[in-house]
Amino acid sequence: MQLRYAARSDVGLVRAGNEDSGYAGPSLLVIADGMGGHAAGELASATAVAILAELDAAPPADPVTALADAVDRIGSSIVELVQADTEVEGMGTTVTALYWLGVRLAIVHVGDSRAYLLRDGELSQLTHDHTYVQTLVDAGRISEEEAATHPRRSLLMRALDGVNPVEADLSVREARPGDRYLLCTDGLSGVMSNDEIGLLLAEGEPTGCVTRLVDRALEYGAPDNVTVVVADVIDYDLDIADSTILPVVVGAAGELRVRERLPHVEFPLDAEPDPQNVAMARERAEAATPESALKVRKREVRRRRGMQWTLSILVILAVLAVGIFAGRSWLQHQWYVSVYGNPGTGTVAVYNGIPGSALGFSLSRLTTDSQIPVGTLPLFDQELVSKGIPAEDENDAARITNELAQRSAECQSEVPAAGCPGTPN
């Protein structure tokens, strides 16, 4: 047997950049959801894909141990990136990967990206979310239905950030001809139910399947980056032997701007390189000769104008989506806790509305500045505040702020807790 695969990634309709990375190859499938925003989560997810992709290029003798070692190397690499540039402190990534063993699959998982199996028309989730909300479900405190709309459903309990020790989930499962596997970030699972995912996953070839799944997430507003990998287990075919198949790299790991910021990381070959990346590389090579400079500049102007039109259209679509599914009365009942001022020097504040803006108008307003410096919080809390912590109402936002104030005070005590700024990793 062998794998037939496809992958696709989209920035979504709200995020400014894509922090997701995905990979699909003859023996390996990977999804990584970067965290950090200004702290360069795309570097963390791209590094994770590059390190794991080495297992596809050089199959290890013990794949399960190799997957666990790769997770440790990802954490160490993030530490090295932060040591080289303190401005990226706070970045991290989830990782979910499937390694093909011929008749079995080894799975490694950290975070809330997911792996699913569609077998004989029945969808099953192969991974267990490492989130605060999932711990409530496991304890019987809330139902699966309540978890889907819980304001803290994105709060991670495990992620690769180089600061907190992480134990990855490892397992091995039987593979059968006809099986279809799906790996996705929470940009898909966060807006679609398992039933709907199963219906779309059951149709067509992997290439068409990843397109349908991402397009449906976009129809639902795509508030986060969306990355999807789909692979079928098929009978071995000499016409498409493993040795002739190149991997597909999507998301941040496939972007030239990200790869240039990671000069010491070796990225895999890509069977479907981003046309924009190819064009940028060609233009830079031509710009090395003076006679080509004018031609390159003209193309660059045309490219930028095209990007500006594209961004304008996306903004209009986002505003229409907000107008259809939300409205001013809905915004007035939304609350979150985030940073007031610069991310590195700002304070913890309460906002009424949702993060972001539309047509130049902010979708939220500042209601309370707690005066708690974000830099005094534990690093994990700094990450949460930088992304914005949803609250059920104004009272819940005040409660969250009080909890952050307590942890800030603990970090400024004579013996600060682990994870506080300046404490050993």
N, C-alpha and C positions, 0 to 999 in steps of 0.2 A: 504493500500500500504506500501511498504518498499523499502529499498535501497539494491542493490547488487553492490559491489565495488571492485576496485583493484587500486594499486599504485605502482609506480616505480621511482627511482631516479638514476642518473648517473653523475659522476664527469665531464664528457665530455672529449675532447681531448686536451685541453689547460690548464685548471686550475689545480693547484697542489692539492687542496683539495675541498671538497664539502661543500658549505655554504648554500645549499638549505635544507629544511625540508618539509616533507609531512605526512599527516595523513588521514586515511579513516576509519570510524567507522559506527555503525548502525544509528547514528543520526547526524554525523558531518563529514565534509570534509574540510581539511585545506591545504593551500600551503603557505610557507614562504620562501622568498629569502633573505638570510643574506647578509649584506654589511660590508666591513671593511678590508678584507684581513688580514694583520698582526694584525688588531684590533679585530679579533675573531668574524666575522660575523656569524659563525656557532653556537656560543653560543646564539646569539640573536634569530636566527630562531628556534633553538631547544627549547628555553625558550617560545617562542610564541606558538609552538605546544603543549608543556606540559600544559600551562595555559588554552588554549582553549579546550584541551582534557578533562579537568575537567567537562565541560558541557555535554560531552557524558556519563561520569560515573555517574553524578548526574544531571538529567534534571532540569533546572530552571523553575520557574513559569512563568517568562516573558523572553523568549529567546532573543528577540531583545535588551532589556535593558541589559541582561546578556552579549551579544556579545559586546556591547559598553563598559561595565565595564571591560570586559576581555582585550580589547585593551588598556584601561587606565592602567591596571595592568601590561601589557607587558612593557609599557613605564617606569613605576615605577621600574620594575624588572631590566631593562637595566641600569637605574640610579644606583641602588644598586650594580650591577656588576661592574660598572665603579668606584664607590666609594671604593669598596673592592680591585680593581686592576686597577690602572690608565693606565697600559699598553694596556688595551682594550678600552680606550677612542676612540670614533669615530665609534664604531660598531652600527649597526642598522639592520632593517629588514622590508620587505614588509609583508603584511598579507592579504590573501583572504580566507574567510571561508563561507561555506554553512551549515546552521543548519536545520535539517529535522523536520517539524512540522506535519507530517502525510498527509496532503493534500496541504501544502504550504512549501516554503523554505524561511528562513531568510538569508540574505546575508550581510556580513560585508567586507569592502574592503579599503585597504590603499596601495598605490604604483602602480607598473606596472605588478605584477602578474595578471593573468586573469581568469575569469570564463566564460564558454560558455554553451549554451543550444542547443542540437540537437533535434528538434521536427518535426516529419513528414518529415524528410529528409532535413530540413532547419536549417542552423547554425546561431545562433545569439550570439553576445557578451553581457554578462550581466553586465560587469564592465567597468568603464571608467578609462583609464590610467592616473595616476597622474604624468605626465612627462612634461618637457618643450616643447617637440615637439608636444604633444597633445594640449597644449594651443595654439600653432601656427595653428594647424588644426582647432580648435574650433573658432579661430578668422578669419579663411578664408585666412590666409597668405600663407599656403602651402596645398597641396593635401595629401590624404592618401598615394598615391603612393610615393610622395616625402618624406613623414614622414618615410617610411620603410627603406630608405637609408640615412636619415639625420645623419650627424656625431655626433649629440648630442641626438640621440634618447634614450639613456640610462640615461639621466640627470633627476633625480627624483625631483619633487616638493613637494612630501609628502612621509614620511617614519617614522617608529617608531624608534627613536634614543635616546629618553629620554631627548633631548635638546630642540628641536623645538615642540611647541604645535601642535597637529594633530587632525583634525576632520575626523573621519572615515565616509565613505559612507555606509548608512544602507538602506535596502529595503526588502520587502517581496513579493514573487511571487507565483503564483499558480503552483502546480505540477500535472502532468497527467501520467497515466500508459504509458510506452513506451518512456518517456523522457530519454535522456542521457545527463549527465552533465560532463563537463571537467574543471578541474582546472589545471593550468600550470604556471611555471615560464617563464621569458622571454628567457630562454635558448631554449624553444620550439617555442614560438610565434615570437622570433627575427629572426629565420632562415626559418620559414615556413609561407606561406600565409594562410589566413582564408579558402580559397577554398580548399587547399591541406589538411589542418587540418580537414575540414568537410568530405572529402572523406575517410580519414583513420579512422575517428571517427565513421563512419557509418557501419563499418565492425566488425562482430564477437562479442565475449564476452568481458567484461571489462578487464580481464587478458591479453588476446591476444591483445586488443586494446592499452593498455599502452605500451606493448612491441613494437608494430609496430611504435607508435609515437616516442618513445625514439630512436629506431634503425634508424628511418629516420633522426632525428636530428644529430645522429652520422655520418650518411652518408654525411651530409652537412658540416661536420667539427667540429660541437659542440664546438664553442669557449667559451661557458659558461656552468655551471652546468645545467642539464636538469631534471626537476621533473614534474611528471604527475600523476593526480588522475582522474579516470573515475568511474562514478556511474550511474546505471540504476534504474529507478523507475519501480517496478514490483508489481504485485498483491501479497497480503500477503500470505505467505506459512508457515503453521505450522511446516513443516520439517526443515525450516531454520529460526526459530523465532529469533527476535532481541536478546533475552536474551542469545542465544547460540553462537552468533557471536562475535569474538574478533576483535579488530581493527588492521589495518596494519600501521606500522610506518616506514618511509623511509627517506633516506638522513641523515643529521647530527644528527637529533633527535633520530635516531636509532643506532648511532655509540657509542660503549662503551667508546672510547676516549673522546667524547664530554660529555657524561653523567657523567663520572668521574670528569670532571671539573666543574660540576654543582651539587655538593653533596646535596644541600638544595632544589633541584627541584625534584618533584615527577613526573616521567614519566609514561605513560600508558603502559599496557600490550601490547605485540606485537604477533599477530598470526603467523607472519613469521619473526622471529628474524634473523638477519644477521648471517650466519653460522660462519663467522670469529669471530664475537663477542662472540658467544657461545663457540668456541674453546679457545679463549683467556681467558674467565672466568674460564673454566675448567682447563686450564693449571696453572692459578694462584692459584686455590684451591689445585691442586696436588703439586705445588711447596712449599706448607706449610709443607709437610713432606719431610725430607732430602732424604729418599730413592727414592723419585720420581724426585728429582732435575735433575739428569743426563738425564732421559727420556724426561723431559720437555724441557731441553736445546736442545736435538737433534731434537725434533719436531719444536722448535723455529727456528733452523738453516734451516730446510727444508722449513718452512713457509716463511722465509725471502728470501730464494733463489727463491721460487715460485713467490713471489711478485716482486723480481728483474727482473725475466724473463717477467712477465706481464708488468711491467713498460717499459722495453726495447721494447717490441712489440708495446705498445701504442705510444712511441716516434717515432718509424719507421713509423707507420701509419700516425702520425701527419705530419711528414716530407713529406711523399708521397702526403698527401692532400694539403699541401702548394705548393709542386712542380706542382700539377695538376691545382689547382685553382688560383695560384698566380704566382710567379716568381720574379726574381730580379728587372725587370723593374717596376713591380707593387709596390714592397716595396719602391722603390725610390720616389714614389709619395704619400706615406703615412706619415702623421705627427701627433704627439701627444705631449701633455704637461704632464710631470710627475715629480717624485722626483729624484734628483741627490744626491746620498749618502744614509745614513741610513734614514728610514721612519720618525723617530722622530726628527732627527737633520739635515736632508738634506735641499736642496734648490730647488726652482722651475726651471725646465730646459725644453728645447725643444729638441725633438728627431725626427729623420728621420727614418721611418720604423714602425714596430708594436712591442708591448711589447712581451717579452718572448725570448726563444732560441730554437734551434733545433740542436741535435747532438753536443752540446757544443758551438755552434756558435750563437752569439746574432743576433736577427732579427732587431735590430735598432742600431743607433749610435747617440751619443750626439752631437748636433750642437751648442747649446747656453745655458750657465749657467747664469740665471738671477741674481743670488746671493740673491734672495728673500727667507728668511728662511721660510720653510713650517709651522713651529710652530707659526708664526705671523699671519697666515691667520685665518679667521673664521673657526670653527670646520667643518661646512658643506663643505667648500672649501677644507679643508685638506683631507676630505674623497674622494672628486672628484679627487684631484691631486694624491692621493695614488693609485687610481685605474687606472689613466691615462685619460686625456681628449682628445678625438679625435679632429683633426683639418682638415679643407679642404685642406689647403696648408701651405707653410711656412709663408705667410703673416697673415693667420688666426691664426696660432700658436702665432705669435708675438702680435696680438691683444688680444688673451686670456691672455697672460703673462702680458700685460699692465693692463688689468682689474684686475688681481690678485694683481698686485703691488698697485693699488689704494685701494683695500680692505685691503691689509696688512697695508697700511698707515693709513687707518681709524681705524683699530684695535689698532694702536699704538698712537692714538690721546688721548687727555686728557679725552674725554668722548667716549670710544669705543662703537660700536654698539652691539646690542644683538647678541649672537652667537659667539662673539670673545672669544679667550682663556681668562679665568679668570673672565668672566662676569657671572652674575646669569643666571640659566637655564630659 
